[in-house]
Amino acid sequence: MPLDPARLEELAALLLRRADDVYYVGQELVRHANKAEWRCAKATRFREAIRARRTEATRLATELRDLGRYLRAQGQAHG
C-alpha cells in the first residue's frame, strides 16, 4: 500500500497537537491541585498523586510527539 505523504502529515500534525493537549492537562492538574487550600496528610497524598499523573502525562506526550515526528519524517521521505 503506497504511503500518502499528505495524509501522513495530517496525522503527524494531529498527534503533535494532541501531545501538546496532554502535556497541558498534566501541568494544569498540578497547578490547580497546588492552589487548593486543603492542608492535611490526605491533601499531601493527593498532590503527590497528581504530580505522578503529570509525570505520566508528560511521558505520554513525549511518545505522541515521537510518533508524530516519525510520521512526518515518513511522509517527507515518501513525498
C-alpha positions as CSV (number, residue, x, y, z in Angstrom):
1,M,0.0,0.0,0.0
2,P,1.6,3.3,-1.0
3,L,2.1,5.9,1.6
4,D,0.2,9.2,1.2
5,P,2.5,12.0,2.3
6,A,-0.3,14.4,2.8
7,R,-2.2,12.0,5.0
8,L,0.9,11.2,7.0
9,E,1.5,14.9,7.6
10,E,-2.1,15.4,8.6
11,L,-1.8,12.5,11.1
12,A,1.5,13.8,12.4
13,A,0.1,17.3,13.0
14,L,-2.9,15.7,14.8
15,L,-0.6,13.7,17.1
16,L,1.6,16.7,17.8
17,R,-1.4,18.8,18.8
18,R,-2.8,16.1,21.0
19,A,0.7,15.8,22.6
20,D,0.5,19.4,23.5
21,D,-3.0,19.0,24.9
22,V,-2.0,16.0,27.1
23,Y,1.1,17.9,28.4
24,Y,-1.1,21.0,29.1
25,V,-3.6,18.9,31.1
26,G,-0.9,17.4,33.2
27,Q,0.5,20.8,34.0
28,E,-2.9,22.3,34.8
29,L,-3.8,19.4,37.1
30,V,-0.8,20.1,39.3
31,R,-1.3,23.9,39.1
32,H,-4.9,23.6,40.4
33,A,-4.0,20.9,43.0
34,N,-1.4,23.2,44.4
35,K,-3.8,26.1,44.6
36,A,-6.3,24.2,46.7
37,E,-6.3,25.4,50.3
38,W,-6.8,21.9,51.6
39,R,-4.0,21.1,54.1
40,C,-3.6,17.7,55.8
41,A,-1.9,14.3,55.2
42,K,-4.6,13.4,52.7
43,A,-4.1,16.6,50.8
44,T,-0.3,15.9,50.6
45,R,-1.0,12.4,49.2
46,F,-3.5,13.8,46.8
47,R,-0.9,16.4,45.5
48,E,1.7,13.7,45.2
49,A,-0.7,11.5,43.2
50,I,-1.5,14.4,40.9
51,R,2.2,15.1,40.4
52,A,2.6,11.4,39.4
53,R,-0.3,11.9,36.9
54,R,1.7,14.8,35.4
55,T,4.7,12.6,35.0
56,E,2.5,10.1,33.2
57,A,1.0,12.8,31.0
58,T,4.5,14.1,30.2
59,R,5.7,10.6,29.2
60,L,2.6,10.1,27.0
61,A,3.0,13.5,25.4
62,T,6.6,12.6,24.6
63,E,5.5,9.3,23.0
64,L,2.9,11.1,20.9
65,R,5.4,13.7,19.8
66,D,7.9,11.0,18.8
67,L,5.2,9.2,16.8
68,G,4.1,12.4,15.2
69,R,7.7,13.2,14.2
70,Y,8.2,9.7,12.8
71,L,5.0,10.0,10.7
72,R,6.2,13.4,9.5
73,A,9.6,12.0,8.5
74,Q,8.0,9.1,6.7
75,G,5.7,11.5,4.8
76,Q,8.7,13.6,3.8
77,A,10.7,10.6,2.8
78,H,8.0,9.3,0.5
79,G,6.8,12.7,-0.8
